[in-house]
Amino acid sequence: MRSIGISTLRRLANIINEAIDEIEGVYAAADMSLPSLEAPFDPADPAEALLQNPIVEGATLNIMAAAAQLSATVASPVVSAFNASQAFHISACFRAASEINVVEMLREAGPAGLHAKKIAAPSKTDPLLLTRILRLLATHNIFREVTPNVFANNRISSVLDKGKPSKVLFENPDERHTGTSGFAALVECSADHNMKGVAMLADTMLHPEEGELGFNRAYGTTESFWDWLHRPENVYKMRRFYLVIWGTAALESTDAIHKGFNWSDLPAGSVLVDVGGGTGHISLAIAQKNPGLRIVVQDLEDTIKDSKMYWKENLPSHIESQMVDFQVQDFHTPQPILNADVFMLRYIVHNWSDEHFVKILRHLRDAAQPTTKLLVIDKILVSAARVPDSGEEAIPGSARPSAPAPLLPNWGVGKAEVYYVDVLMHCIFGGVERTLKHFMEVFAKGGWKLVQVHHPEG
Ligand SMILES: C[S@@+](CC[C@H](N)C(=O)[O-])C[C@H]1O[C@@H](n2cnc3c(N)ncnc32)[C@H](O)[C@@H]1O
């Protein structure tokens, strides 16, 4: 198709206008205003909660997808391609700002902001360079340049706030992330080892070395990411990384786990094995609503210690009634629980190549009873084409809505996270985010059959 006609632009604009009408309608009915981009994010503001309203969520997704597609349609392709190739600058600048606690200093300064000379002083960094970093970010709606060289937080920059006085952060640099939601840690990990590993993508594709990932090329090591992370000199990085896993997991609603599987159908005393369960926060949420279930949380040694502490703090009654066990268990080795009713794998398998995933599945299959169910909780990747992968539509529950034309059917950048993580998984772990068809193929090789899919709402 060489030309699209002006109507495509109008249709994209109409999608945006209709979405704005919907958002305005929901906010007007609640007698509230949409949070401003200029002001810091306030999680306690009821107007924030309204953003989770399904109508507002759907409209927001359409705006994100349509605005990006509209801009990609009309902008010079040279400008679009150049900007896409420069996106690493945003990551690098965002990490630099986070590492020198700019967000917390700007929280303390308030809406009037702070001059770059004052922001740079506690970290003894170059104020001119800092100005250039913050200006690049402000140009992408992250921070606000109030007057030349004076910066303030805005809605986006403020989500990196670690919630501590900046003085405390500078005095205890190793503890900067301790006790935080893990979001600043996520940004710093993303623009640190993740970005460096992904930067080697083309090099490792074009000049492959046996067993070498982008991460290995970047750090000049043959170790796995996990072994490298556990090196004594990487203690800070390791704690930061686990904070990302636990912190972001805690932020995710546990609602979907209650809706996606009929836990109440399991008779009292049924056994749920949370394989690679981490802190076990999901099996804990299941146990809270289904106290008759016996839970086994399995993970590596260090993590099982965290898991025991997490349950002690959050559901001690289950420990006292001996309805939960904690097991150090490597899922690459034979599974010792032979009477499981459900094996649950949540956010595990995308870390692993098909070869490893099949081995994990085989160990579970060998330990399973004929009635044992396998519950895999992970993202399902869809293609960016409007045609479903053949075979997918036959699985109950697998159908998913597509974005209205002329939007990309997968909502394009509105739902880009899974595609970022897919490439990241390859470069750091040799893992992959799978399409449903890919899942079906690997399950079959591992001795399991996919019978039902559940997509969470939204
Ligand atoms: C992304 S986390 C997911 C944790 C948890 N399932 C959740 O949903 O929050 C991956 C987990 O796999 C664990 N893990 C990694 N390699 C493992 C292995 N070989 N055996 C058991 N657990 C492992 C990690 O320690 C971590 O807890």
The ligand as a Gaussian input file, in Angstrom:
#p B3LYP/6-31G(d) Opt

LIG

0 1
 C       11.021000     -14.109000      38.307000
 S       11.145000     -14.976000      39.789000
 C        9.479000     -15.543000      40.009000
 C        9.169000     -15.833000      41.455000
 C        7.707000     -16.206000      41.745000
 N        7.291000     -17.385000      41.036000
 C        6.775000     -15.047000      41.475000
 O        5.870000     -15.172000      40.645000
 O        6.955000     -13.981000      42.113000
 C       12.040000     -16.420000      39.322000
 C       12.335000     -17.335000      40.510000
 O       12.984000     -18.528000      40.035000
 C       13.931000     -18.900000      41.019000
 N       14.913000     -19.809000      40.412000
 C       15.874000     -19.503000      39.495000
 N       16.550000     -20.640000      39.166000
 C       15.980000     -21.638000      39.892000
 C       16.229000     -23.050000      39.971000
 N       17.183000     -23.622000      39.239000
 N       15.456000     -23.796000      40.799000
 C       14.486000     -23.209000      41.547000
 N       14.207000     -21.878000      41.508000
 C       14.947000     -21.118000      40.689000
 C       14.524000     -17.558000      41.446000
 O       15.210000     -17.666000      42.685000
 C       13.251000     -16.703000      41.534000
 O       12.664000     -16.791000      42.804000

